[in-house]
Amino acid sequence: MTVYRLIKSGELRAARIGKSYRIREEDVDAYLAARFSDAG
């Protein structure tokens, strides 16, 4: 459900193919890199 919410809010790019979504690996990597922070 988190991924669907991110797609709907526009935070994660995706293409809708039929009833499912397709997300490019580069888009997932960019999303995670933008939100990554070092612990400690």
PDB file of N, CA, C and O in Angstrom:
ATOM      1  N   MET A   1       0.823  -1.196   0.000  1.00  0.00           N
ATOM      2  CA  MET A   1       0.000   0.000   0.000  1.00  0.00           C
ATOM      3  C   MET A   1       0.865   1.257   0.000  1.00  0.00           C
ATOM      4  O   MET A   1       0.460   2.288  -0.537  1.00  0.00           O
ATOM      5  N   THR A   2       2.040   1.179   0.591  1.00  0.00           N
ATOM      6  CA  THR A   2       2.926   2.346   0.625  1.00  0.00           C
ATOM      7  C   THR A   2       3.334   2.757  -0.783  1.00  0.00           C
ATOM      8  O   THR A   2       3.353   3.945  -1.104  1.00  0.00           O
ATOM      9  N   VAL A   3       3.657   1.794  -1.611  1.00  0.00           N
ATOM     10  CA  VAL A   3       4.079   2.102  -2.980  1.00  0.00           C
ATOM     11  C   VAL A   3       2.934   2.743  -3.757  1.00  0.00           C
ATOM     12  O   VAL A   3       3.149   3.708  -4.490  1.00  0.00           O
ATOM     13  N   TYR A   4       1.728   2.218  -3.606  1.00  0.00           N
ATOM     14  CA  TYR A   4       0.578   2.816  -4.283  1.00  0.00           C
ATOM     15  C   TYR A   4       0.373   4.256  -3.824  1.00  0.00           C
ATOM     16  O   TYR A   4       0.072   5.127  -4.640  1.00  0.00           O
ATOM     17  N   ARG A   5       0.531   4.511  -2.544  1.00  0.00           N
ATOM     18  CA  ARG A   5       0.382   5.864  -2.005  1.00  0.00           C
ATOM     19  C   ARG A   5       1.454   6.793  -2.569  1.00  0.00           C
ATOM     20  O   ARG A   5       1.158   7.942  -2.897  1.00  0.00           O
ATOM     21  N   LEU A   6       2.691   6.317  -2.687  1.00  0.00           N
ATOM     22  CA  LEU A   6       3.770   7.122  -3.247  1.00  0.00           C
ATOM     23  C   LEU A   6       3.521   7.436  -4.720  1.00  0.00           C
ATOM     24  O   LEU A   6       3.812   8.542  -5.175  1.00  0.00           O
ATOM     25  N   ILE A   7       2.993   6.484  -5.457  1.00  0.00           N
ATOM     26  CA  ILE A   7       2.681   6.713  -6.866  1.00  0.00           C
ATOM     27  C   ILE A   7       1.568   7.749  -6.988  1.00  0.00           C
ATOM     28  O   ILE A   7       1.668   8.684  -7.782  1.00  0.00           O
ATOM     29  N   LYS A   8       0.520   7.580  -6.207  1.00  0.00           N
ATOM     30  CA  LYS A   8      -0.624   8.495  -6.281  1.00  0.00           C
ATOM     31  C   LYS A   8      -0.241   9.925  -5.901  1.00  0.00           C
ATOM     32  O   LYS A   8      -0.765  10.880  -6.475  1.00  0.00           O
ATOM     33  N   SER A   9       0.670  10.078  -4.937  1.00  0.00           N
ATOM     34  CA  SER A   9       1.079  11.414  -4.505  1.00  0.00           C
ATOM     35  C   SER A   9       2.106  12.037  -5.448  1.00  0.00           C
ATOM     36  O   SER A   9       2.397  13.229  -5.349  1.00  0.00           O
ATOM     37  N   GLY A  10       2.658  11.233  -6.365  1.00  0.00           N
ATOM     38  CA  GLY A  10       3.626  11.750  -7.320  1.00  0.00           C
ATOM     39  C   GLY A  10       5.066  11.676  -6.843  1.00  0.00           C
ATOM     40  O   GLY A  10       5.969  12.157  -7.528  1.00  0.00           O
ATOM     41  N   GLU A  11       5.292  11.083  -5.682  1.00  0.00           N
ATOM     42  CA  GLU A  11       6.654  10.963  -5.157  1.00  0.00           C
ATOM     43  C   GLU A  11       7.457   9.888  -5.873  1.00  0.00           C
ATOM     44  O   GLU A  11       8.687   9.929  -5.888  1.00  0.00           O
ATOM     45  N   LEU A  12       6.759   8.927  -6.464  1.00  0.00           N
ATOM     46  CA  LEU A  12       7.413   7.828  -7.176  1.00  0.00           C
ATOM     47  C   LEU A  12       6.775   7.714  -8.556  1.00  0.00           C
ATOM     48  O   LEU A  12       5.560   7.562  -8.680  1.00  0.00           O
ATOM     49  N   ARG A  13       7.618   7.788  -9.599  1.00  0.00           N
ATOM     50  CA  ARG A  13       7.126   7.721 -10.969  1.00  0.00           C
ATOM     51  C   ARG A  13       6.780   6.283 -11.331  1.00  0.00           C
ATOM     52  O   ARG A  13       7.495   5.349 -10.968  1.00  0.00           O
ATOM     53  N   ALA A  14       5.669   6.118 -12.053  1.00  0.00           N
ATOM     54  CA  ALA A  14       5.249   4.787 -12.494  1.00  0.00           C
ATOM     55  C   ALA A  14       4.370   4.926 -13.725  1.00  0.00           C
ATOM     56  O   ALA A  14       3.756   5.966 -13.965  1.00  0.00           O
ATOM     57  N   ALA A  15       4.327   3.849 -14.497  1.00  0.00           N
ATOM     58  CA  ALA A  15       3.454   3.789 -15.664  1.00  0.00           C
ATOM     59  C   ALA A  15       2.400   2.721 -15.398  1.00  0.00           C
ATOM     60  O   ALA A  15       2.710   1.642 -14.893  1.00  0.00           O
ATOM     61  N   ARG A  16       1.188   3.021 -15.733  1.00  0.00           N
ATOM     62  CA  ARG A  16       0.113   2.052 -15.545  1.00  0.00           C
ATOM     63  C   ARG A  16      -0.065   1.253 -16.826  1.00  0.00           C
ATOM     64  O   ARG A  16      -0.325   1.812 -17.891  1.00  0.00           O
ATOM     65  N   ILE A  17       0.078  -0.048 -16.710  1.00  0.00           N
ATOM     66  CA  ILE A  17      -0.095  -0.968 -17.833  1.00  0.00           C
ATOM     67  C   ILE A  17      -1.242  -1.901 -17.450  1.00  0.00           C
ATOM     68  O   ILE A  17      -1.080  -2.782 -16.607  1.00  0.00           O
ATOM     69  N   GLY A  18      -2.396  -1.700 -18.073  1.00  0.00           N
ATOM     70  CA  GLY A  18      -3.566  -2.498 -17.700  1.00  0.00           C
ATOM     71  C   GLY A  18      -3.989  -2.153 -16.281  1.00  0.00           C
ATOM     72  O   GLY A  18      -4.267  -0.996 -15.968  1.00  0.00           O
ATOM     73  N   LYS A  19      -4.034  -3.165 -15.427  1.00  0.00           N
ATOM     74  CA  LYS A  19      -4.423  -2.943 -14.035  1.00  0.00           C
ATOM     75  C   LYS A  19      -3.230  -2.855 -13.090  1.00  0.00           C
ATOM     76  O   LYS A  19      -3.407  -2.659 -11.888  1.00  0.00           O
ATOM     77  N   SER A  20      -2.018  -2.999 -13.622  1.00  0.00           N
ATOM     78  CA  SER A  20      -0.837  -2.979 -12.764  1.00  0.00           C
ATOM     79  C   SER A  20       0.053  -1.788 -13.091  1.00  0.00           C
ATOM     80  O   SER A  20      -0.101  -1.145 -14.130  1.00  0.00           O
ATOM     81  N   TYR A  21       0.980  -1.508 -12.193  1.00  0.00           N
ATOM     82  CA  TYR A  21       1.929  -0.416 -12.369  1.00  0.00           C
ATOM     83  C   TYR A  21       3.304  -0.976 -12.686  1.00  0.00           C
ATOM     84  O   TYR A  21       3.674  -2.051 -12.214  1.00  0.00           O
ATOM     85  N   ARG A  22       4.054  -0.238 -13.489  1.00  0.00           N
ATOM     86  CA  ARG A  22       5.448  -0.582 -13.788  1.00  0.00           C
ATOM     87  C   ARG A  22       6.305   0.574 -13.308  1.00  0.00           C
ATOM     88  O   ARG A  22       6.027   1.738 -13.595  1.00  0.00           O
ATOM     89  N   ILE A  23       7.353   0.232 -12.572  1.00  0.00           N
ATOM     90  CA  ILE A  23       8.253   1.241 -12.020  1.00  0.00           C
ATOM     91  C   ILE A  23       9.662   0.911 -12.485  1.00  0.00           C
ATOM     92  O   ILE A  23      10.114  -0.226 -12.356  1.00  0.00           O
ATOM     93  N   ARG A  24      10.356   1.910 -13.029  1.00  0.00           N
ATOM     94  CA  ARG A  24      11.730   1.691 -13.474  1.00  0.00           C
ATOM     95  C   ARG A  24      12.651   1.565 -12.264  1.00  0.00           C
ATOM     96  O   ARG A  24      12.458   2.235 -11.250  1.00  0.00           O
ATOM     97  N   GLU A  25      13.642   0.708 -12.386  1.00  0.00           N
ATOM     98  CA  GLU A  25      14.604   0.508 -11.312  1.00  0.00           C
ATOM     99  C   GLU A  25      15.324   1.807 -10.976  1.00  0.00           C
ATOM    100  O   GLU A  25      15.608   2.076  -9.809  1.00  0.00           O
ATOM    101  N   GLU A  26      15.620   2.612 -11.988  1.00  0.00           N
ATOM    102  CA  GLU A  26      16.308   3.887 -11.772  1.00  0.00           C
ATOM    103  C   GLU A  26      15.463   4.833 -10.916  1.00  0.00           C
ATOM    104  O   GLU A  26      16.000   5.573 -10.092  1.00  0.00           O
ATOM    105  N   ASP A  27      14.151   4.807 -11.111  1.00  0.00           N
ATOM    106  CA  ASP A  27      13.263   5.663 -10.327  1.00  0.00           C
ATOM    107  C   ASP A  27      13.214   5.227  -8.864  1.00  0.00           C
ATOM    108  O   ASP A  27      13.171   6.063  -7.962  1.00  0.00           O
ATOM    109  N   VAL A  28      13.221   3.918  -8.636  1.00  0.00           N
ATOM    110  CA  VAL A  28      13.242   3.411  -7.262  1.00  0.00           C
ATOM    111  C   VAL A  28      14.563   3.788  -6.598  1.00  0.00           C
ATOM    112  O   VAL A  28      14.573   4.243  -5.454  1.00  0.00           O
ATOM    113  N   ASP A  29      15.678   3.603  -7.307  1.00  0.00           N
ATOM    114  CA  ASP A  29      16.993   3.958  -6.757  1.00  0.00           C
ATOM    115  C   ASP A  29      17.069   5.444  -6.434  1.00  0.00           C
ATOM    116  O   ASP A  29      17.604   5.824  -5.392  1.00  0.00           O
ATOM    117  N   ALA A  30      16.539   6.287  -7.315  1.00  0.00           N
ATOM    118  CA  ALA A  30      16.563   7.732  -7.088  1.00  0.00           C
ATOM    119  C   ALA A  30      15.712   8.095  -5.875  1.00  0.00           C
ATOM    120  O   ALA A  30      16.110   8.938  -5.072  1.00  0.00           O
ATOM    121  N   TYR A  31      14.555   7.472  -5.736  1.00  0.00           N
ATOM    122  CA  TYR A  31      13.680   7.741  -4.591  1.00  0.00           C
ATOM    123  C   TYR A  31      14.384   7.370  -3.287  1.00  0.00           C
ATOM    124  O   TYR A  31      14.381   8.143  -2.329  1.00  0.00           O
ATOM    125  N   LEU A  32      14.982   6.191  -3.260  1.00  0.00           N
ATOM    126  CA  LEU A  32      15.655   5.736  -2.039  1.00  0.00           C
ATOM    127  C   LEU A  32      16.890   6.589  -1.731  1.00  0.00           C
ATOM    128  O   LEU A  32      17.141   6.903  -0.568  1.00  0.00           O
ATOM    129  N   ALA A  33      17.651   6.963  -2.737  1.00  0.00           N
ATOM    130  CA  ALA A  33      18.853   7.773  -2.526  1.00  0.00           C
ATOM    131  C   ALA A  33      18.487   9.143  -1.974  1.00  0.00           C
ATOM    132  O   ALA A  33      19.217   9.685  -1.144  1.00  0.00           O
ATOM    133  N   ALA A  34      17.381   9.707  -2.415  1.00  0.00           N
ATOM    134  CA  ALA A  34      16.963  11.029  -1.949  1.00  0.00           C
ATOM    135  C   ALA A  34      16.517  11.001  -0.497  1.00  0.00           C
ATOM    136  O   ALA A  34      16.523  12.037   0.166  1.00  0.00           O
ATOM    137  N   ARG A  35      16.133   9.848   0.004  1.00  0.00           N
ATOM    138  CA  ARG A  35      15.620   9.746   1.369  1.00  0.00           C
ATOM    139  C   ARG A  35      16.549   8.994   2.314  1.00  0.00           C
ATOM    140  O   ARG A  35      16.211   8.774   3.478  1.00  0.00           O
ATOM    141  N   PHE A  36      17.701   8.605   1.825  1.00  0.00           N
ATOM    142  CA  PHE A  36      18.657   7.858   2.634  1.00  0.00           C
ATOM    143  C   PHE A  36      19.427   8.796   3.556  1.00  0.00           C
ATOM    144  O   PHE A  36      19.851   9.878   3.149  1.00  0.00           O
ATOM    145  N   SER A  37      19.601   8.366   4.809  1.00  0.00           N
ATOM    146  CA  SER A  37      20.438   9.139   5.730  1.00  0.00           C
ATOM    147  C   SER A  37      21.276   8.160   6.553  1.00  0.00           C
ATOM    148  O   SER A  37      20.812   7.081   6.923  1.00  0.00           O
ATOM    149  N   ASP A  38      22.507   8.553   6.829  1.00  0.00           N
ATOM    150  CA  ASP A  38      23.399   7.705   7.612  1.00  0.00           C
ATOM    151  C   ASP A  38      22.941   7.688   9.076  1.00  0.00           C
ATOM    152  O   ASP A  38      22.591   8.725   9.640  1.00  0.00           O
ATOM    153  N   ALA A  39      22.950   6.516   9.670  1.00  0.00           N
ATOM    154  CA  ALA A  39      22.585   6.395  11.087  1.00  0.00           C
ATOM    155  C   ALA A  39      23.794   6.704  11.942  1.00  0.00           C
ATOM    156  O   ALA A  39      24.922   6.352  11.600  1.00  0.00           O
ATOM    157  N   GLY A  40      23.550   7.356  13.038  1.00  0.00           N
ATOM    158  CA  GLY A  40      24.603   7.612  14.001  1.00  0.00           C
ATOM    159  C   GLY A  40      25.352   8.824  13.684  1.00  0.00           C
ATOM    160  O   GLY A  40      26.282   9.182  14.407  1.00  0.00           O
TER     161      GLY A  40
END
